[in-house]
Each structure stands twice: as structure tokens, then as C-alpha cells.
Amino acid sequence: MRLSPHMAVMQGAAQKASRRLLRDFAEVEQLQVSIKGPGDFVSQADLRAETILREELSRARPGYAFLMEESGASGGDNWTWRWIVDPLDGTTNFLHGIPHWAISIGLQRKLPDGTIEMAAAVVYNPAANEMFWAEKGVGAFLNERRLRVSGRRNMHEALFATGIPFAKVPSSSRLPFARVLGALMPQVAGIRRFGAAALDLAWVAAGRYDGYWEFGIKPWDCAAGLLLVREAGGYATDPDGTELHDLPDDVNVVAGNTNLHGPLRALVHEALNRS
């Protein structure tokens, strides 16, 4: 397929960073790992990938701002275009030799009236060579195949994904999660926790999951995935039903197909209110 200039830059940067990540993944036991916090690791691989992505994206679009997982925000507040980058989503999987991790790149645009929208998205899983990508108004794709969210209507047939709280997750998020899980488990075919939010959202877009929810994730975890879901015909909102464009520091996400987003959102909204 012929890619737009933005998309060609994004996919090229992801592929270049992935080559180094794949080499590091093959030697994961030799990586020197420092600890950012309980259960939240950063490796030399993570930092090298971010450096490659910054260099490639800056070279192609030198005036764009950045929001990156490791190095934070740069480029000032008066940006028109901004990259939101997670160089290695699923770091814990990576460091345990589990081939379920991704590079996530989102591109935000600030319109003249000050509103912000997601313009383009890439979520690339190098281990499976799956390039999920989307552009606003163009659609969502896996490599060259058009994506659509699933068409399932019944909760008892549905498969949902989430991020089960772990050591670094604040206790304020654990009770709402437990309430949603307790209400949802008896109604559905299954709930999965694969440990990479960007891929969870990409899999909703691909129809592999019927929905996804999580509390308190970061913009770089979900920016690209939210656009993928929307461009695949699904919904991606906060628990109140508001679409997520200008992402806060901590994001509560509910995504799903057109039939099951509503029931899932209602459960999540009630759990948060009760907590």
C-alpha cells in the first residue's frame, strides 16, 4: 500500500528501532537492568530504542514536539504536532523472554481552535512482524489488511482484556478493578491479561478482543491504540463516555466494539463510583 508521508516516517522509525530490540531480545539474559520501581523495569534496550525513535522522527519532522515514556515532554507547549512514543510497551514481558511487546507511536495534532486530535498511530510487534496502523479518516490496518472490530453482541461470547494491578499500581485502583472483574467474570467467555496495553487496544481493533478496560495508564501506553480502535469502527472513551483526545497524565480507558462498549463502560463506571 502507498503510505502517507507521516505514516511512512512512523513505520520506518518503528522498523529501525525494532531491529535493535530484536537483537537485545535474543540476548535478554545479558541485559543490564535498572529498576524504576516495583515491577516497572527499564533496560538498556528500552533506552536505546527511544533514542533511535527520537532521532528518526526528529530528522523527518524537526519541528514536532515529543512526549516519550523515558525522557518525558520536549518541544514546548505551543506545538502543532506532537509525537507520543512508548519505545517498548510490555517491558516486563520483554525482560522475561515473552514475545508479546510492541513499539507504540501516536501523532497528535492541535487544531487552530486549540482542540487536540489523534492524527496517526502505529503499534508494531516485531516478534510477530505485525504492524498495526491507522490514520484519522483513513481506517485501521494490520500490515496491508483492513481492520474491523468484532461484531459480537452477547456478553457470554465476549473476550475482554485488561491490565491486572501489580506492585506499582496504587491501591486506589485495585478496588475498582476488583469490582469490575467480579461483575464481569460470570458474564463473559474470558478475560485476558497479556501485559502490553498498546497491543491490547490493537487487538480490539483487529477483533481478537471484544473490549478492553484499564485504570491509570499513561498517554504513551494508549495514544496510538485509541485511534486504532476508533478507525476500526469501535469506541474508545473514558468511563464517563467522553472520547479521549487530549490525554491526561493518568488515563482510564474503556474500549470495545459497537455492541459491547456500552455494557462494559457501564460496569466500569459503576465500579469507579462505588469506590
SULDAWO-V114262 format. One record per residue. SS is DSSP state (2 for helix, 1 for strand, 0 for the rest). PSI is psi in degrees with one decimal (none if undefined). D_FIRST is the distance of its C-alpha to the first C-alpha in Angstrom with 2 decimals. Layout:
BEGIN
ss->SS psi->PSI d_first->D_FIRST
ss->SS psi->PSI d_first->D_FIRST
END
This chain:
BEGIN
ss->0 psi->147.1 d_first->0.00
ss->0 psi->121.4 d_first->3.78
ss->0 psi->151.9 d_first->6.12
ss->0 psi->162.1 d_first->9.67
ss->2 psi->-44.1 d_first->12.47
ss->2 psi->-46.3 d_first->13.95
ss->2 psi->-36.7 d_first->11.11
ss->2 psi->-40.6 d_first->10.57
ss->2 psi->-45.8 d_first->14.36
ss->2 psi->-46.4 d_first->14.69
ss->2 psi->-38.8 d_first->12.52
ss->2 psi->-41.5 d_first->14.13
ss->2 psi->-43.2 d_first->17.49
ss->2 psi->-41.8 d_first->17.20
ss->2 psi->-37.9 d_first->16.39
ss->2 psi->-44.6 d_first->19.27
ss->2 psi->-33.3 d_first->21.64
ss->2 psi->-31.0 d_first->20.83
ss->2 psi->-39.5 d_first->22.09
ss->2 psi->-40.4 d_first->25.46
ss->2 psi->-40.7 d_first->25.59
ss->2 psi->-37.5 d_first->25.08
ss->2 psi->-42.8 d_first->27.93
ss->2 psi->-37.2 d_first->30.09
ss->2 psi->-34.7 d_first->29.34
ss->2 psi->-19.3 d_first->30.62
ss->0 psi->36.9 d_first->33.80
ss->2 psi->-29.4 d_first->34.11
ss->2 psi->-19.7 d_first->37.84
ss->2 psi->-3.5 d_first->38.47
ss->0 psi->140.3 d_first->36.81
ss->0 psi->125.7 d_first->39.29
ss->1 psi->129.7 d_first->38.93
ss->1 psi->161.6 d_first->40.60
ss->1 psi->121.2 d_first->41.21
ss->1 psi->-33.7 d_first->40.19
ss->1 psi->174.1 d_first->41.92
ss->0 psi->121.8 d_first->42.71
ss->0 psi->7.3 d_first->39.73
ss->1 psi->96.5 d_first->37.38
ss->1 psi->152.2 d_first->36.72
ss->1 psi->133.2 d_first->35.09
ss->1 psi->168.1 d_first->34.55
ss->2 psi->-35.5 d_first->34.05
ss->2 psi->-45.1 d_first->30.54
ss->2 psi->-49.1 d_first->29.81
ss->2 psi->-40.4 d_first->31.26
ss->2 psi->-41.4 d_first->29.56
ss->2 psi->-41.4 d_first->26.11
ss->2 psi->-40.3 d_first->26.93
ss->2 psi->-44.5 d_first->28.12
ss->2 psi->-45.1 d_first->24.95
ss->2 psi->-44.2 d_first->22.81
ss->2 psi->-45.4 d_first->25.28
ss->2 psi->-45.9 d_first->25.34
ss->2 psi->-44.7 d_first->21.60
ss->2 psi->-38.6 d_first->21.12
ss->2 psi->-38.4 d_first->24.38
ss->2 psi->-41.2 d_first->23.57
ss->2 psi->-34.5 d_first->20.43
ss->0 psi->78.4 d_first->22.11
ss->0 psi->-19.0 d_first->25.85
ss->0 psi->0.9 d_first->27.23
ss->0 psi->145.7 d_first->25.61
ss->1 psi->170.2 d_first->27.88
ss->1 psi->147.0 d_first->27.51
ss->1 psi->109.7 d_first->28.67
ss->1 psi->150.1 d_first->28.51
ss->0 psi->-47.3 d_first->30.24
ss->0 psi->-39.9 d_first->32.47
ss->0 psi->-3.8 d_first->33.15
ss->1 psi->-154.1 d_first->33.12
ss->1 psi->145.6 d_first->32.56
ss->1 psi->158.0 d_first->32.54
ss->0 psi->1.6 d_first->32.01
ss->0 psi->172.6 d_first->34.60
ss->0 psi->-16.5 d_first->34.74
ss->0 psi->43.0 d_first->33.78
ss->0 psi->154.9 d_first->30.07
ss->0 psi->-33.8 d_first->27.46
ss->1 psi->141.2 d_first->24.48
ss->1 psi->131.7 d_first->24.95
ss->1 psi->135.5 d_first->23.10
ss->1 psi->116.3 d_first->24.35
ss->1 psi->129.6 d_first->23.97
ss->1 psi->109.8 d_first->25.23
ss->1 psi->-21.7 d_first->24.86
ss->1 psi->88.3 d_first->26.04
ss->1 psi->124.4 d_first->26.28
ss->0 psi->36.5 d_first->28.48
ss->2 psi->-40.8 d_first->30.70
ss->2 psi->-40.5 d_first->33.50
ss->2 psi->-48.4 d_first->31.36
ss->2 psi->-48.2 d_first->30.24
ss->2 psi->-13.0 d_first->33.88
ss->0 psi->9.4 d_first->35.01
ss->0 psi->21.1 d_first->32.56
ss->0 psi->120.9 d_first->30.59
ss->0 psi->51.7 d_first->26.86
ss->0 psi->83.8 d_first->25.84
ss->0 psi->164.4 d_first->24.88
ss->1 psi->159.7 d_first->21.95
ss->1 psi->130.0 d_first->20.91
ss->1 psi->126.4 d_first->20.54
ss->1 psi->120.4 d_first->19.48
ss->1 psi->150.1 d_first->19.96
ss->1 psi->116.8 d_first->20.06
ss->1 psi->148.8 d_first->22.94
ss->1 psi->134.0 d_first->23.82
ss->1 psi->119.9 d_first->27.48
ss->0 psi->163.6 d_first->28.09
ss->0 psi->-29.6 d_first->31.15
ss->0 psi->2.7 d_first->33.24
ss->0 psi->-11.4 d_first->32.77
ss->0 psi->153.7 d_first->30.64
ss->1 psi->139.7 d_first->27.80
ss->1 psi->154.1 d_first->24.44
ss->1 psi->125.7 d_first->21.54
ss->1 psi->-33.0 d_first->18.58
ss->1 psi->156.9 d_first->15.93
ss->1 psi->142.5 d_first->16.09
ss->1 psi->130.8 d_first->15.13
ss->1 psi->113.0 d_first->17.21
ss->1 psi->122.5 d_first->16.72
ss->1 psi->97.7 d_first->19.09
ss->0 psi->-34.2 d_first->19.31
ss->0 psi->-30.8 d_first->21.93
ss->0 psi->-2.1 d_first->19.73
ss->0 psi->47.4 d_first->16.41
ss->1 psi->113.9 d_first->15.10
ss->1 psi->102.1 d_first->12.80
ss->1 psi->132.4 d_first->13.48
ss->1 psi->156.4 d_first->12.10
ss->1 psi->152.3 d_first->12.80
ss->1 psi->144.1 d_first->13.55
ss->0 psi->124.8 d_first->16.63
ss->0 psi->-3.8 d_first->16.30
ss->0 psi->-32.9 d_first->12.56
ss->1 psi->178.1 d_first->12.99
ss->1 psi->147.1 d_first->12.79
ss->1 psi->152.4 d_first->10.53
ss->1 psi->111.8 d_first->11.50
ss->0 psi->-109.0 d_first->8.99
ss->0 psi->11.1 d_first->6.51
ss->1 psi->131.5 d_first->9.67
ss->1 psi->139.8 d_first->11.10
ss->0 psi->145.8 d_first->14.40
ss->0 psi->142.4 d_first->17.81
ss->0 psi->163.8 d_first->21.11
ss->0 psi->162.8 d_first->23.76
ss->0 psi->12.4 d_first->26.11
ss->0 psi->142.1 d_first->29.29
ss->0 psi->-24.5 d_first->32.29
ss->0 psi->132.7 d_first->35.16
ss->2 psi->-35.4 d_first->35.93
ss->2 psi->-12.4 d_first->37.53
ss->2 psi->-5.0 d_first->34.23
ss->0 psi->147.7 d_first->32.23
ss->1 psi->121.3 d_first->31.04
ss->1 psi->157.4 d_first->31.03
ss->1 psi->155.2 d_first->30.33
ss->1 psi->178.8 d_first->32.33
ss->0 psi->102.2 d_first->33.63
ss->0 psi->131.8 d_first->37.21
ss->0 psi->141.9 d_first->39.41
ss->0 psi->-165.8 d_first->40.45
ss->0 psi->-39.7 d_first->42.98
ss->0 psi->-11.1 d_first->41.61
ss->0 psi->129.3 d_first->40.88
ss->0 psi->151.2 d_first->43.73
ss->2 psi->-25.1 d_first->46.20
ss->2 psi->-21.0 d_first->45.50
ss->2 psi->-14.5 d_first->42.16
ss->2 psi->-41.4 d_first->43.66
ss->2 psi->-46.8 d_first->45.79
ss->2 psi->-39.6 d_first->43.10
ss->2 psi->-45.6 d_first->40.82
ss->2 psi->-37.3 d_first->43.68
ss->2 psi->-44.7 d_first->44.40
ss->2 psi->-46.0 d_first->40.83
ss->2 psi->-43.7 d_first->40.74
ss->2 psi->-36.6 d_first->44.16
ss->2 psi->-32.2 d_first->43.32
ss->2 psi->-39.3 d_first->39.93
ss->2 psi->-43.9 d_first->40.76
ss->0 psi->-10.2 d_first->43.08
ss->0 psi->-13.6 d_first->40.57
ss->0 psi->168.6 d_first->37.32
ss->0 psi->-25.9 d_first->35.97
ss->1 psi->160.1 d_first->35.25
ss->1 psi->132.4 d_first->34.48
ss->1 psi->148.2 d_first->32.51
ss->0 psi->96.0 d_first->32.73
ss->0 psi->-7.5 d_first->30.16
ss->0 psi->22.8 d_first->30.62
ss->0 psi->100.6 d_first->27.29
ss->2 psi->-39.6 d_first->26.85
ss->2 psi->-41.3 d_first->23.23
ss->2 psi->-33.8 d_first->22.34
ss->2 psi->-47.2 d_first->24.79
ss->2 psi->-39.3 d_first->22.97
ss->2 psi->-36.3 d_first->19.52
ss->2 psi->-28.0 d_first->21.24
ss->2 psi->-45.2 d_first->22.68
ss->2 psi->-34.6 d_first->19.27
ss->0 psi->-4.0 d_first->18.34
ss->0 psi->6.0 d_first->21.67
ss->0 psi->-41.0 d_first->23.31
ss->0 psi->153.1 d_first->25.85
ss->0 psi->-15.8 d_first->27.31
ss->1 psi->169.6 d_first->28.38
ss->1 psi->142.0 d_first->29.22
ss->1 psi->150.7 d_first->32.00
ss->1 psi->152.4 d_first->33.35
ss->1 psi->136.8 d_first->35.90
ss->1 psi->30.3 d_first->35.99
ss->1 psi->168.0 d_first->32.67
ss->0 psi->158.4 d_first->31.42
ss->2 psi->-38.7 d_first->28.73
ss->2 psi->-19.3 d_first->26.63
ss->2 psi->-28.9 d_first->26.84
ss->2 psi->-11.9 d_first->25.33
ss->2 psi->-51.3 d_first->23.66
ss->2 psi->-41.8 d_first->20.04
ss->2 psi->-35.2 d_first->20.90
ss->2 psi->-43.3 d_first->22.58
ss->2 psi->-37.8 d_first->19.56
ss->2 psi->-47.1 d_first->17.53
ss->2 psi->-47.1 d_first->20.43
ss->2 psi->-42.5 d_first->20.82
ss->2 psi->-16.4 d_first->17.24
ss->0 psi->5.4 d_first->17.50
ss->0 psi->6.9 d_first->20.63
ss->0 psi->-170.8 d_first->23.29
ss->1 psi->141.6 d_first->25.93
ss->1 psi->108.1 d_first->26.48
ss->1 psi->178.9 d_first->29.88
ss->0 psi->174.6 d_first->33.05
ss->0 psi->-18.4 d_first->35.91
ss->0 psi->-8.8 d_first->37.31
ss->0 psi->3.9 d_first->34.20
ss->0 psi->131.4 d_first->33.16
ss->1 psi->144.2 d_first->29.46
ss->0 psi->111.7 d_first->28.74
ss->0 psi->-63.0 d_first->27.41
ss->0 psi->92.8 d_first->30.03
ss->0 psi->133.0 d_first->30.45
ss->0 psi->176.0 d_first->34.00
ss->0 psi->-35.1 d_first->35.02
ss->0 psi->122.2 d_first->35.45
ss->1 psi->128.1 d_first->33.14
ss->1 psi->123.7 d_first->34.14
ss->1 psi->137.0 d_first->31.11
ss->1 psi->120.9 d_first->30.92
ss->1 psi->150.2 d_first->27.58
ss->1 psi->175.4 d_first->27.16
ss->0 psi->175.5 d_first->26.08
ss->0 psi->-24.9 d_first->27.64
ss->0 psi->-33.9 d_first->30.67
ss->0 psi->-8.8 d_first->31.65
ss->2 psi->-43.3 d_first->30.88
ss->2 psi->-53.3 d_first->34.16
ss->2 psi->-38.3 d_first->36.46
ss->2 psi->-43.5 d_first->35.03
ss->2 psi->-39.7 d_first->35.34
ss->2 psi->-41.1 d_first->38.90
ss->2 psi->-44.2 d_first->39.93
ss->2 psi->-43.2 d_first->38.55
ss->2 psi->-44.5 d_first->40.15
ss->2 psi->-40.2 d_first->43.47
ss->2 psi->-41.3 d_first->43.47
ss->2 psi->-41.7 d_first->42.99
ss->2 psi->-40.4 d_first->45.72
ss->2 psi->-26.0 d_first->48.14
ss->0 psi->none d_first->47.65
END
